[in-house]
Amino acid sequence: MSKPELRLSNQICFLVYRLEREINARYRPLLKRLGLTYPQYLILLVLWEEDGRTVGQLCAALGLDTGTVSPLLKRMDREGLISRVRKTGDERTVTVTLTADGKALQKRALILPKTIATCLGLNAESYVDLHARLRGVLGTLKKQDSVIVP
């Protein structure tokens, strides 16, 4: 018989993995109505917060690399949600701005956070508390260079 500390059901990593899958499953139909994928929604969230960011700034905000973000931006540009413009004098720098259609989606997306909180069974206070706790855990992990080996 396995040790309790090595049971799959006792692993935080597995619980977080399952939670992420369940939350994304709740987002999927909501985002489908907006014509978005979850990664596209994340990009829009960053731009709704502050429009006119560079690709590098988007990557930093999302914790993703350019190889992941660039194809998403190309698709969103083709779909008319954003505009990409190379910086004059520095062709390597691309600034991403929202189009009118991209800005209009913000109003339609306003219902998503409350809907997800409801799916999680959280009221406003519990939502804020959970968010703060998760940010704290993430911050603790980010401060560590690697796994702490006993």
C-alpha positions in Angstrom: 0.0 0.0 0.0 1.3 3.4 -0.8 2.1 6.1 1.7 -0.6 8.7 2.2 1.7 11.5 1.3 2.2 9.8 -2.1 -1.5 9.3 -2.9 -2.6 11.1 -6.0 -5.6 12.5 -4.2 -3.3 14.1 -1.6 -1.2 16.0 -4.1 -1.7 19.7 -4.3 -0.3 19.8 -7.9 -3.0 17.3 -9.0 -5.8 19.3 -7.2 -4.6 22.5 -8.9 -4.4 20.8 -12.3 -8.0 19.4 -11.9 -9.2 22.8 -10.7 -7.7 24.6 -13.7 -9.3 22.1 -16.0 -12.7 22.6 -14.4 -12.5 26.4 -14.4 -11.4 26.4 -18.0 -14.4 24.2 -18.8 -16.7 26.9 -17.3 -15.0 29.6 -19.3 -15.2 27.8 -22.6 -18.9 28.3 -23.4 -18.8 31.9 -22.2 -15.8 32.7 -24.3 -17.3 30.9 -27.3 -20.2 33.4 -27.3 -17.6 36.1 -27.6 -15.7 34.2 -30.4 -12.6 33.9 -28.2 -10.3 31.3 -26.9 -9.0 31.4 -23.3 -5.5 32.7 -24.4 -7.1 35.4 -26.5 -9.2 36.4 -23.6 -6.1 36.8 -21.5 -4.5 39.0 -24.1 -7.6 41.2 -24.2 -7.6 41.4 -20.4 -4.1 42.9 -20.5 -5.0 45.3 -23.3 -8.2 46.4 -21.6 -6.1 47.2 -18.6 -3.6 49.2 -20.6 -3.9 49.5 -24.4 -0.9 50.0 -26.6 1.5 47.5 -25.0 4.5 46.0 -26.8 4.6 42.2 -27.5 7.3 42.0 -24.9 5.1 43.7 -22.3 2.2 41.3 -23.1 4.5 38.3 -22.8 5.8 39.5 -19.4 2.2 40.2 -18.1 1.1 36.8 -19.1 4.2 34.8 -18.2 4.4 33.5 -21.8 7.1 33.5 -24.4 6.8 35.3 -27.8 6.6 31.9 -29.6 3.3 31.4 -27.8 1.9 34.9 -28.0 2.9 35.9 -31.5 0.6 33.4 -33.3 -2.3 34.4 -31.0 -1.7 38.1 -31.9 -1.6 37.3 -35.6 -4.9 35.5 -35.4 -6.5 38.3 -33.4 -5.2 40.8 -35.9 -6.8 38.9 -38.8 -10.0 38.7 -36.8 -10.0 42.5 -36.4 -9.6 42.6 -32.6 -6.2 44.2 -32.4 -3.7 46.0 -34.5 0.0 45.3 -34.6 2.4 48.1 -35.6 6.2 47.9 -35.8 8.0 50.8 -34.0 9.6 53.3 -36.3 13.4 53.1 -35.8 13.2 49.6 -34.1 11.6 47.0 -36.3 12.0 44.4 -33.5 9.4 46.2 -31.3 5.8 45.6 -32.1 3.1 47.6 -30.3 -0.4 46.0 -30.0 -3.5 48.1 -29.7 -7.2 47.3 -29.5 -9.4 48.0 -32.5 -13.0 49.2 -32.1 -14.2 45.6 -32.1 -11.6 44.6 -29.5 -12.7 47.5 -27.3 -16.4 46.6 -27.8 -15.8 43.0 -26.5 -14.9 44.4 -23.1 -18.5 45.4 -22.3 -19.7 41.9 -23.4 -17.0 40.2 -21.2 -18.0 42.0 -18.0 -20.3 39.1 -17.0 -17.5 36.6 -17.0 -15.8 37.2 -13.6 -19.1 37.2 -11.7 -20.3 34.1 -13.6 -17.1 32.2 -12.8 -17.3 33.3 -9.1 -20.8 31.9 -9.0 -19.7 28.6 -10.5 -17.1 28.4 -7.8 -19.7 29.1 -5.1 -18.0 32.3 -4.0 -19.5 35.5 -2.9 -17.6 38.8 -3.5 -15.7 38.6 -0.2 -14.7 34.9 -0.6 -13.6 35.6 -4.2 -11.3 38.4 -3.0 -10.0 36.3 -0.2 -9.3 33.3 -2.5 -7.6 35.6 -5.1 -5.3 37.1 -2.4 -4.4 33.6 -1.1 -3.6 32.3 -4.6 -1.5 35.4 -5.4 0.4 34.9 -2.1 1.2 31.3 -2.9 2.3 32.2 -6.5 4.4 35.0 -5.0 6.1 32.6 -2.6 6.9 30.2 -5.5 8.2 32.9 -7.7 10.7 34.0 -5.0 12.3 30.5 -5.1 14.9 29.7 -7.7 14.1 26.0 -7.6 12.7 23.3 -5.4 13.8 23.4 -1.9 15.4 20.0 -1.2 15.4 18.9 2.4 
